[in-house]
Each structure stands twice: as structure tokens, then as C-alpha cells.
Amino acid sequence: MMMATSSTSSSCSPSCIITYTPSSSHTLVSVTPSTSPSSTTTPVHLPVDLVLALDTSGSMSRPSNERAEGIAALYSRLDLVKHVARIASAALRENDRLAIVEFNCDVRIIHTLDAPLSSIDDTLNTLQPEGATNMWNGLHTSLEHLKACGRQDALKSVFLLTDGVPMPARREGEENLTKQWFDENGASNVTLHTFGFGYDLNSNLLVQMARNGHGSYNFIPDHSMLATVINSALANVGTTVLDHADVPLPDTAAAAAADVNASLLLGGPHNVLQRPLQRPHSSFVRIHSLRAGQTRHLLLRGEHAIPGATLELSHLTSQLKHQVARCAFIAGVNKAYTLARIDLDDARKVLRDEVVPNLVSSDPSSSPLAADLYGQVSEAIGTREAFERWGLHYLPSLVGAHFDERVNNFKDAGVAAYTTPAYEEAIGRLDSAFDLLAPPPPTIVERQSAGTTMGVPVVVGGAAFRNAFYNQSGGCLTAQTIVAMADGTQRRVDDLRKGDVVQTPEGGGAVHCIAACECADDEVETVALEPDVELTPWHPVRSKGGAGSWEFPAKLGETITRTQTPEVYNLLLEPGHTGVLCGSKGTYYAITLAHGIEDDAVAQHEFFGTQRVVDAYRALPGFEQGRVVIHAESFARDPETLRVIGVGSQHQGAGA
């Protein structure tokens, strides 16, 4: 059994166990931290020294999403970046430390690693967007601060958060300067993680910088992905128990030639290194950031014996097939990403011919990779507009997560396969910290905008702010969702009419009015809980056979997708009814308007859950006939509290 150790000198830093499983076509290498926790043990964490390098250039004054409405339209990108710092500060454990560097035209260390955390909030409030994006100087200052002040026994990481491209760009190239620094300071054991906000990115640069810094690139398209991406990254850093492990490669005909060894490895690019002295097994792959409770995998082409590792045959069929599919997914999506810049048809052909066959052989019905391929990956190269707007930036982030076997958000179904008990514990702690944080004051007050639909958590505070910044869409049912009628029949929600009696938790409830909410750009994010139960991610539901608590669909583990639809729907039922039974299987109740629930944090809503929504809708055309249409900018908010206060022209002066 081969044991590899980290160069991090903490007494908490474990060794790892390396095993290999050969077959006639491939060799699977598995690397597991030797102190990985079981379900009954608590992982030993390394202390963390984290530096946030924050872009405070002028473009950070722009809205977090140019198309946003409601709460999200009131927050600039810098507002959200500052809130990231607050999240990180709140989530630190007893022996963790945090520093903050801001960069625009100039660079400032505004909070050092040894400064008290109590001063962070006041420091963040001084940040203002201005000037250009001096990205390299900001990163270099962060790296040097870690080098000078970071503890030898700590995991040292830089989070670089930016919304654009370096201005002015360095002649040497930021990616080359990054590589040079890490080559010269390899013993410092620092990792660099890059985060790109919005759609005006040089994402390829951020990918290369992260790769050269042994870390990850993460795409945050808008406010809806902020918390899930940042919390996932913090959880991954917080559960890292081994800085790196070195896996020796088998000797080849060309012996120590790294390029030959690299050609053996599937799913690349891998970090193939050479030891200083040419000797047997002088080539090796370095795997960075091994996390508690997780096994990392390498796949080699052909049958090989791994020097010093333990032969393991117990999972030959299932695990080997899955890893072949994972590597084919990574290589195929990478290739499709490159081809899509020129020809989308060629990109789709690669997925069809090179990725799908491996998914089929690995049982696509259970493969989490298939969910990503047939979902967001296909959408990312579905049209030229989609690819150039977000697919170009999204695909490298997704591929990187699968390459590292790392959860990078809760929305992509495929990466959920890499969840561990240690990660779940960490993400729960981070989510709780987010909930308890006071929301940041919005800076784009002159752009107060209306919300969209019922389920947007519009109160700027605690869990409500969190929900808004986990997803921007509101809460309604799509047209094709099936509703159970009281007489035992079924009907699509868009076919309902006033007076129809539907099944509710309280019995049979008559429909008083159908609220059709128009979708901005005829598009909305949805979750399909069942084939005929599709609704927006933050529309509360509860299981018919459950204990009665309401949950958000986004938290039930299903994939969030973008759906083309002009309208989504909710129902106002006769008084005393709280939800409508949905789906041909009758599994879920979806919450309805004016439900009156006050003792459930997920369901409670001071406008949409009360008589106030009835009074507001009554003023709209069509209410007495049983159908109202709410336009994209119809909801109004109180200018001070930002709570929804009404709908329609009579309120637009207050909140539109």
C-alpha cells in the first residue's frame, strides 16, 4: 500500500492511500486521504489562511445582473463582492484567518491576516468602485502577503474575484506571471481560485491563472449563483485535509519523458512533473487539495502497475466504467467548447459521437454526468447567442469541477455526486452563516425595480436575502404542470378556470382567480420535480405524505434549468386553502396565494401569503372573471424596507 504525504507540515496533515485497478484497456488509480472520516468520525481540519483579492474597478458599480428585477436590481457587483467577504468572515473557524486586498488602478491591503475580524465590516464599507482593473498587481500583492504572513501549517488560498479583463493588460501576460510566481514559490503551498462575475469576462485567462495556481475557476453569471458558488468554494477549502499527493506514473518506453506519460492519462490536462534526478518512476502526477472523505481518481490508457500502490479489484466493473465515462465527458466537453467558438454543429457532433457512447455504456439512467450533458451543456451550445453570452464562461467551470471531482454549486446535478459528509456539514454551517448575516445596504437605490412573481423572497433580510441571491426567478407553476381536480380528474394548470375545484391539503378548494405572471424575455428558471410537475425554484412545495413542512424545490436535489415560456401561473383559492395537489402521481402540494401560513419560515410571506395580495389583484383587469396578468414590472416595493407593497399602477410611484 502506497502512502503519500503532504508537504504541509501540520501534525494534522494526513498521508493518503493509493490503490490501482487494472483492466485490459485502462488502469484506474484511486487516491484517498488516510484519515478520511467515516459517518461516525469527525474530520481533522487544517487551519486556513485565506486572502480575498477584490476587484473594485469602475465596472463593479454595474448591477449584479443587467436584466434583474426586484431585489437584485438594487445591488451592484461590488455590493455582492463585499458580501462575499462578510460570508467568509462569518464562516471562519477558530483557527482560520482572513485578509482582504482591493485592486483597481491601485492596490491596497485593507485587512491583514493578523488583524481582528471585528474590523472587517467597517473596512468593507469604505470600498468604492473606481478606476481600471490592475489584476496582476492585486493578485501578486495577495500572494506575497500569504507568502510573508501565512502560517507554515495552514492551507493558504487566494480567492480572486473580478468582473472583467485586466486593464491595462500586462505585456508578459497575467497567466504567465502567475505560473512564474508559483514555479518560483512552489514550497509555499498556496492555491489560487478565480471567480468571474457577469458575462464580460476573459474567462480563458481566469481558467489559466487558476490552473497555474493549482486551484479552480468558478463562473458566477449573476446574483442567483453568488451564494451557492462562494459557499461551495469555502466548503471545499474548509474540508481539505491534504495539500497535495504525488502519484508515480509507470515507466514507459521513453522512460522519464513527461509528455509521453501525459499521453497515458485520460481526462486531462494533468499536472505531470519530473523529479530532479532521472531514476525509475521519476514522473509523477501531483493531485492538489484532497478533501476529507473523498477519493480522487486518475485513469490511464492501457494496463499498468503503479509503483508502490496496492492492487484493488473489488470495484473493477462499476467504478472503472464510471471513471471512463467521467474522463470522456471532460475530454469531450472540452473539445466541444473549443469547436463551438467556430461551429456549433461540430461541437454537438463531438458530444454525440465521443461522449454519449461512454455514458450509455455506463448506464445513463443513473449517471449524474448524463444530467449535465443533456441539460446545461446542451443548452450552452444550443444557440450562438447562448454560447457567447454564458456557455463560453460556464463550460470551463463545469468541466473543472468534474476534473477535480468537486462540488462547485448545488444547481448542476452532475457535481452533486462528489458530495461527502464533511462537505455537507461545512455547507450547512456556511448556509446558516449566510442566513444570520445582516443583508448589505443596496447602492443602486435610484433603480428600484419591481419584482416578478410570488415566490421571490423580496424582504431584504436574513434568509429572504439568501433566497433571492440563490436564484432570481419567482414562484409559479409552468403551463404544463398537472393539477389534481377534486373529482379525481387531472388538468393542466393553464387550462384551469374560475370555479374549478382542485385538491388541496384541506380538501376540495374552488379556484377564485388564476394569476398569470409574464416571464422576462420569455424565459424562467424551473425545477422539474416530476415530468408533469415543473415550477420555479423558490415556489414552496411539500410532500403529500410528508410531515407538513414546506420546502423550496431548489433544495430538493433536482436540476435547475432554463425554460422557454411566456407565462407561469399561481392560484388564488377560496379562503382556508393553502396549496394545490400537483402531478399525475399526486406527490406534491404547491403553495397558493393568500395561504395564511405564518408559522413556517419557507412558506410565510407578508404580501403573497396574506389578504393583501387579494386586495391588490382585485384592482387588476380580469379579476372578477377569474384571470389576471401580472407584467414583469408590476410589483411595487416600499422605498425604505424594499418589501412588496402592491401591484398595479396605483403603487408604481412607490416601488417601480
N, C-alpha and C positions, 0 to 999 in steps of 0.2 A: 504494500500500500504506500503510495507516494504522499508525502506531506510537504506542502508549500507554505512558506511563511511570508508575512508582510514585512516590508522594511520599516513600517511604523513601529516605533519601539515601545509602545504601551504594553503593559503587562496584561491588558485586556485583549490585545490583538491575537486572534487565534490563528492556528495553522489551518490548512484545508486538506481534504481528501480528494484524490484524483483517481478515477476509475475509467476504464475504456471497454467498449463493446464492439468487437469487430464483426463484419459480415463480408461476403464476397465482393460487395460493391462499395461499402462505406465503413468507416470506423467512427463511432460516437465516443467522445471524451466528455466526462462529467466532472465538474469541479464544485465541491461543497465545503463551506466553512465547517471545520470540525466541531465547533461549539454551537452549530445551528440548533435553535430551540425546538423542542417538541411542543405539543399542545399544553404540556404541563410545566414547562420551564420558562423562565424569563430571560430574554437575550441580554447579554452584557454589551452595553453601548460604548463606543469610543466617544470621548468629548469632541465637540465640533467647534472649529473656528471658521466663521462664515463672514465673507465680505460681500456686500451688495454694491455693485457698480451701477449707479442710476443715471440714465440719460435725462438731463434736464434742459435739452436744447429747445429752441423755439417751437418746433413742431409738436412737442409734448403738450402744448396748450390745446391741441385739437381734441374734439370729442373722442371718447373711447371707441365709438362706432358712429361713423358719419350718418348711418341710416337709423340710428337708435331713436327710440321714443321713450317717454316716461322717465323713470329714474336715470336710466343710462345716458340720456341726452344731457344730463346736468353735470356729468363728470368728465373731466379731461383725462388724457392718458397719464399725465403726471399725478393727478389725484389717485389713480389706481396704483401707480408705481409706488407712491408714498404709502399707500395702504398695504402693499406687499411687505414693505419694511416693518410696518406695525404687526402684521401677521407673524413674520419671522421672529420679531422680538417677543411677542406673546407666547410663541410656541417653544422657545428655548428651554432646555432642561437646566438643571442646577449647575452643571459644569460646562455649559456651552457659552460661547461669546459671539458677539456680532459687531462688525464695523460697517460703515457706510461711506462710500465715495461718490461724489456727484461730478459729472463731466458735461460741459457744453463747450464754449470756447476755451474755458479754463478748467482746471481740475482741483477739487478740494476734498480732503478727508474731513468729513463733517462729524464723524463719530468713530473713535478708535476702538480697537479690540479690548483695551483695558478700561474704557470709560464705562460708567454705570449705565445700565439700561434705562433707568428712570429719566434720563435726559433726552432720549431718542425722540419723543413726540414733539417737544419744543423745537428740536433741531430740524425735524422734517417740515414743520410749519414755516420755516424760513425759506424753503426751496421755491424758486420761481422759474418758469420756463423762459429761456433766452439764449440767443446765440446759436452757434453751429454745433456739430457733433464730433468732438475730438475723442473718438472712440479708443484709439490705441493708448493715448496718454491716460485716459481713465482706467483702462484695463491694466496698463503697466503699473500705475500707482497702486492699484488694488493688489496685484501680485507681489509687488515689492513690500507692501505693508504686511502681507501674510508671511513673506519670507523673513522679514525682520522681527515681527511680533508674534507670529504663530507659534504654538507650543509643539514641541517635538512629538509628543504622544497624542496629538489631536488629528482628526480628519480636517484637512484645510481645503475649503472650497470658495470659489468666486462665482456669484450669480451676476451675469452681465445682462441688464435689461435695457432694451433700446427699441425705437420705433422706426428706424430708417437705415441709412447708409452713412458711412464716415464722411464728414465734410469739415475740412478737406481730407481727402484720402491720402494715406502715406505712400510715398513712392515705392517703398520696399514691400508694401502690401501687408495689411493687418494680419492675414493668416500666416505669412512668412515670419513676421515679427513674433507672433505667438509661438510658432514652432521653435524659433531660435531661443526664446526665453525658456521654454520647457526642456529643450535639449541641454541648455546650459545649467538648468536648475532641477534636474531630474530627481535629485535626492530630497527635494523639498516636499515631495508627495502632495502637491496641490492639484486639484481638479478644477476645470473651468466649465461652467454650464451657461449656455447662452439662451436668451428669451427674446423672441421677436414679437413686438406688438403691432397689430394692424396689417395692412396689405402693401405698404410702401417700403418693402424690405429688400435688402440684399441677403436673402436667406441662404444662398450658397456660401457667402462669406461667413455667416454665423455658424453654418454647419462645419466648415473647415476649421474655424477657430476652436469650436468645441472639440472636434476630433483631435486637433493638435494639443488640446489641453486635457485629453483623456476623460472628457465629460460628455454631456448631452446637449443637443439643440432642441428647443421647445418653441412651438408656434402658439401664440395667443392671438387669434384673429380679432377678438373684441372682448367686451366686458363679460360676456357669457362664459368664457373659458378661463377667466382670471383665476378664480379660487381653486378650481379643480387642477389646473396645471401647476400652479405655485405650491399648493398643498401636497400634490404628488411628489414634486421635486424635493420639498423639505422632508417628506416622509422617507424618501429613498436615501437621502443623505443621513437622516437620523437613524436608519436601520442598517447602515453599512458597518460591518464588523471586521472587514479586511480590506486594506488599501489596495492591494493587488496580489495576484498569484501568477507565477510563471509556469507554463505548461510546456515541457520539452517536446519538440517535434521529432518524428522518426528520421533517421538518416536516409538520404536519397542518393541516387547515382551521382548527383552533383554535390553530395555531402553538405557543406555548410552554406550553400547558396540560398540566401533568404528568399529570393524571387521564386526559386523552384519550390521551396517549402510553402510559400504563399499560394502557389497554384494547387496545392493539395487541399487547401481549406475552402469550404463552401460557405456561402452567405456573407462574404467579405464586405468591406475591407477589414482584415485583421491586422493587429499590431505585431508583425513578425520582427523579432530582434535577433542580434548576434551577440554572443558573449565575446569578451575581448580576445581570448585565446582560442584558436581553432582546435577543437578537440571533438570527440564523439558527442553527439547530441548538443552541438553548440548553438543550434537555432531553437528559439522558443517563442511562444505566444504569451503576451502579457495580458491578463484579464484584469480590468480595473473595477474597483468598487463592488466587492462581493457583499451581499446583503444577508442578514440573518434569516435562516430558514429556507434559503433558496439555493437551488442547484443551477449552475450555469453550464452551457453546453458548447462544444466545438464539434464540427463534423468534417471529417477528412475523406477525400475521394480515395477509394481502394481499401484493401485490408492491411492494417498495420498493427504493430505492437508499440505501445507508448512506453518509453524508457522509465522504469521505476514505478509505473502506475499499476493498479490492481485490475486484473481481468474480471469483468462482470457480465454475465449472460442473462440474468433474470428478466431484464426488460427488453430483450432484443427486438421483439416484433413491434410492440406498441410505441415505445419511446423512440426507437430508431426511425420508424415511419413518420412520426410527428416531427422529428428534427429535420428529416429530409424535406418535408413539406414547409417547415419554417424557413429553411435556407433557400428553397426555391422561391418562396414568397418574397423574401428580402431581395434576392438577386433579380427576380422578375419585375418587381415594382420599381426597383432602382433603374432597371433598363427601360421600363415603360416611361418613367419620369423623364429620362434623358430624351427618348424619342418623341414624347409629347410636345416638346418645345418646337418640333418641326412638323410632325404629322400624328394626329390623334389616332388615326386608323392603325398605323404601325404600332402605336403604344397598346391599343386594345388587342391587337393580334398577339403581342408578346404575352399578355395576361392569359389569353385564351389558350395559346399553344404551349407555354412554358410553366405557367403557374397552376392553372386549373387541373391538368392531369395529375399533379402531385397531391392536390387537395382531394381529388376524387379517390386516389389510392389510399388516402389517409382518413377516409370516411368524412365527407363534407358535412354530413348532418350534425356531427359533433365537433367539428373543427372550429375553434374561435377564429382562425385565420380566414375561413370562408366568410364569416360575418363581415370582416373588414373588407375583403376583396369585393364581395357583391354589394356592399354598402358604400362607405365613404370613398374607397379607392375608385370604384367605378364612377361615382359622381364627380370625383376630382378630375377625371379625364373625359367626362361625359360631353362637355362642350368646350369650345375655345374660351368662352367667357369665364366659365367655372375654373378652368385650369389656370388661366392667367390671373384671376382675382385671388383665389385661395389655394387651389390644388398645388400650384408651384411651391408654396410655402408649407403646406400641410404634409405632403407625401414624405419629404425627408424626416420630418418629426416622427411620423408613424413608423417608418422603416427603422429609424434609430431605436425606437422603443422595443421593437421586435428583435433587433440585433442584440441589444443589451438585456433582453428578457426583463423588461422594466415596465411597470405601470406608469403612464405619463398623464392620464386623466381617467375619469370614470365614464366617459361617454363612448369611447371606442371599445366595442365588445371584445375584440381580439386580445388586447393587452391585459384585460382582466384576468386572463389565465396565469399571469405572473404574480398575482396577489399571494401574500403569505400572512400567517397570523401576526407576525411582527409588524408588517405593513399596515394591516387592518387596525392594530392598536394605535399605531402612530397617526394614521389618517383620522381616526376617531378623535384623538387628542387635538389635532390641528383644526378639525371641523368645529369642535367645541370652543377652541380659542377664537375662531372666526366669529362664531355666534355671539360671544361675550364682548367682542370689541365694539367700542362706540364707532358708528359709521363716520367716515370722513365728511367734512363740510364740502358740498359741491361748489365748484368755482364758475361753472357756466350758467349762472343764475339768470342771465338775460335770455337764455334759450329754453326756459321752462317749456316743456313739451308734454303733450298728453300721452297717456298710456294706451295700451292696445286692448287687452281683454281681461276677463275677470281674474285669472289666476296670477297675474304679475304681482309679486309681493311689493307693493308700492310704498309702504311705510319705510322711510329710510332709518332703520334702526335694527340692530341685532340680527336675528335670524331672517328678518324681512330683507335687509340689505344683502345678506348672504345669498338668499334665493334669487334675487334679481341679478346678482353677479355670478351665479352659476348658469344662468340661462336667461335669454332676453324675451322669449315668447310668452304669451299669456296662457290662460287656461280654458280650453274649449275642446269639443269633440269634432273630428273631421266628418265630412258628409257621409262617408260610407260606414261609419260606426253603427252597429246594430243595437237597437233598443228593444228590451223585452216589454211587451204590452201586458196589461192586466188580464186579458182574455187568453193568454198563452201564445198569441201570435208574436211575430217579430217584424220590425220595420226599421228602415234606415232613419237616422236622426233628421236628415234634411227632408224626409217625407212626412214628418210629424205636423199636426195641425192643432190649433186651439180646440180644447175639449177632449182630445185623445187621452186615454187613461193608461199610464205606464206603471210598471212595477217599481216600487220604492222600498226602502227598509221598513217603512211604516205601513206598507200595504199597497193599495192602488191609489195613485195620485193623478189628478187631471192636469193637463198642460194648460197653463194660462197664457203663456207667451213664449215664442221661440226668439232668442236673441242671436242674430247672425252678425258676426264680427268680421269685418273685412281685413284681409291679410296684406300687409305692406309688400309690394312687388309680387303679389300672388304667391307668396312663399312663407312657410312657417315650419319651425322645428317640431317634430312629433315623436311619440313613442308608441309602437305597436305592442300592446300587452298580449293581444291575441290577433289572429288575422283580421277579425272584424271588430276589434276594439283599438282604435287609434285616437290618441288625444295629445294635447300639448304637454310638455314635460312637467309643468308645475300645476296641473289641474288635479286636486286631491281625489284619490280613489281609496276604497277599502274593499277587502275581500268579503264576499258574501258569507263565507264560512269562518271569517276571522273573528278576532276579539273585539272589533269595533273601532280600532284606531285608524285614522286616516293617514295615507302616505302619498308622497309625490311619485308619479311614475318614473321620474328621472332617477330615483333611488332604488328602483326595483330590479336593476341589473340588465335591463333591455337596452338595445342600441337606440340612440337618438339620431334621427335622420332628417334631412331637409325635404319637405313635401311641397309639391306644387299644388296649390288650391286657392281659389279666390276668397273663400269664407270658411270660418269654423263656427261652431254652434254651442250655445248653452240654453238651459231651460229654466223658466220660471214656472214652478208648480203651485198648485193651491196650497195655502198655509198648512204647516205641520209636516211637510215632507222635505227630506234632506238630500236625497240623491236619486239617481235613476239606474236601474239594473241594465248592464250593457253586455253585448256579445251573445252569440248563439249558444255558448256554454253557460251563460249566466254566472260568470265568475266574479265580476267586479261591479260595485256601485260607483258611479261618478257623481261628484258633488254637484248640486244645482244652486241656482241663485236664491238669495234670501233664506238660506237654510236655518239661520238662527243658532248655529253652534257657537258656543263661547268658551267651552272648556277643553278644546283640542287646539294645540298650537299650530298644527298644519292646516286645519280646516277654518279656523277663526279668521274673519275678515270684517273690518269695521264698516265697510261700504257694501261690498258684494255679498256679504253674509247677512245683511240686515234689511229692514223695511226701506232704508234709504235708496237702495237700488231699484225697488219697485216704484217709489215716488219719482225717481229720475227717469226711468224708462216710460212711465206713464205719459210724460211730456213729449215723447217722440212719436212721429207719424207711424201709424200701423199698430200701436199698442192694443187698442180695443179690438182690432181684427185678429190679433194673436201673433204678429210678427214685426219685429223692429230690426233695423240695420244700423249697426254702430260703425261709424267710419274710423279710419286709422287715427285721426287726431281729435276724437270726440271727447275723450275723458279729460277732466279738469282736475287740478290739484290746488291745494292751499299753498300760497306762495311761501309760507314760513315752514310748515310741517311737511309739505310735499304729499300729504295724504290726498287720495282721490276724494273729491267733494261733490262730483256730479258728472253729468253727461249732457251734451246738447249746447245750443247757442247761448242759453241763459247763464252758463257758467264759464264760457270761454275766456272772458276777461280775467278771471281769477287764476286760471291754470293753464291756458293754452299757450 
